[in-house]
């Protein structure tokens, strides 16, 4: 499950980073389920990253979290092309995004 506590710690780590990355890949292979609180934390991460000019990619999103992400509109906000089935797809997408911004 995508827990608020884990997402909150991750958000804090992102806030304390001086060098903002061009791309942030969230590998969600081990996230079996996402609830409203976890979704809100994920939205906060996406909003912060976008404000910093960082593209967010999701990889390995399983069916239940994917459904929640799609129903909430977050997939459209991130860009459906940035919700990848596997880490290799996300890495390839990152190369494209970085090439477009480099």
C-alpha positions as CSV (number, residue, x, y, z in Angstrom):
1,X,0.0,0.0,0.0
2,X,1.1,3.5,-0.7
3,X,1.2,4.9,2.8
4,X,1.0,8.5,3.7
5,X,4.0,8.2,6.1
6,X,6.3,6.8,3.5
7,X,5.2,9.3,0.9
8,X,5.6,12.1,3.5
9,X,9.2,11.1,4.2
10,X,9.8,11.0,0.5
11,X,8.3,14.5,0.0
12,X,10.5,15.8,2.8
13,X,13.6,14.4,1.1
14,X,12.6,16.0,-2.2
15,X,12.1,19.4,-0.5
16,X,15.6,19.2,1.0
17,X,17.4,18.5,-2.3
18,X,19.2,21.5,-3.7
19,X,19.8,20.2,-7.2
20,X,16.4,19.5,-8.8
21,X,16.4,16.6,-11.2
22,X,15.0,16.9,-14.8
23,X,13.1,13.6,-14.3
24,X,11.8,11.8,-11.2
25,X,10.9,8.1,-11.7
26,X,8.7,6.6,-9.1
27,X,9.0,2.9,-9.4
28,X,5.7,1.6,-7.9
29,X,6.2,-2.2,-8.5
30,X,5.7,-2.9,-4.8
31,X,2.7,-0.7,-4.3
32,X,-0.2,-3.1,-4.4
33,X,-2.9,-0.6,-3.4
34,X,-3.4,3.1,-3.0
35,X,-6.0,4.8,-0.9
36,X,-7.1,8.5,-0.9
37,X,-4.4,9.5,1.5
38,X,-1.7,7.9,-0.5
39,X,-3.1,9.4,-3.7
40,X,-3.1,12.9,-2.1
41,X,0.6,12.4,-1.1
42,X,1.4,11.3,-4.6
43,X,-0.4,14.4,-6.0
44,X,1.6,16.6,-3.7
45,X,4.9,15.0,-4.9
46,X,3.8,15.6,-8.5
47,X,2.8,19.2,-7.8
48,X,6.1,19.9,-6.1
49,X,8.2,18.3,-8.8
50,X,6.3,20.2,-11.6
51,X,6.8,23.4,-9.7
52,X,10.6,22.6,-9.7
53,X,10.5,21.9,-13.4
54,X,10.9,18.1,-12.9
55,X,8.9,15.7,-15.0
56,X,7.4,12.8,-13.1
57,X,7.3,9.3,-14.5
58,X,5.6,6.3,-12.8
59,X,6.8,2.8,-13.5
60,X,5.5,-0.6,-12.7
61,X,2.1,0.6,-11.6
62,X,-0.1,-2.3,-10.7
63,X,-3.8,-2.5,-11.6
64,X,-5.4,-1.1,-8.4
65,X,-3.1,1.9,-8.0
66,X,-3.3,2.5,-11.8
67,X,-7.1,2.6,-11.6
68,X,-7.0,5.0,-8.7
69,X,-4.5,7.2,-10.5
70,X,-6.6,7.2,-13.7
71,X,-9.9,7.8,-12.0
72,X,-8.5,10.7,-10.0
73,X,-7.2,12.5,-13.2
74,X,-3.6,12.2,-12.0
75,X,-2.6,10.2,-15.0
76,X,-3.8,13.0,-17.3
77,X,-1.9,15.6,-15.1
78,X,1.3,13.6,-15.2
79,X,0.7,12.7,-18.9
80,X,-0.5,9.2,-19.8
81,X,2.8,8.7,-21.7
82,X,4.6,9.1,-18.4
83,X,2.8,6.2,-16.7
84,X,4.9,3.3,-17.8
85,X,4.4,-0.5,-17.4
86,X,8.0,-1.3,-16.7
87,X,11.2,0.4,-15.5
88,X,12.9,0.0,-18.8
89,X,10.0,1.8,-20.5
90,X,10.3,4.6,-17.8
91,X,14.0,4.9,-18.4
92,X,13.5,5.2,-22.2
93,X,10.8,7.8,-21.6
94,X,13.2,9.7,-19.3
95,X,15.7,9.8,-22.1
96,X,13.1,11.3,-24.4
97,X,12.0,13.9,-21.8
98,X,15.6,14.8,-21.0
99,X,16.4,15.1,-24.7
100,X,13.5,17.5,-25.1
101,X,14.6,19.7,-22.2
102,X,18.4,19.5,-22.6
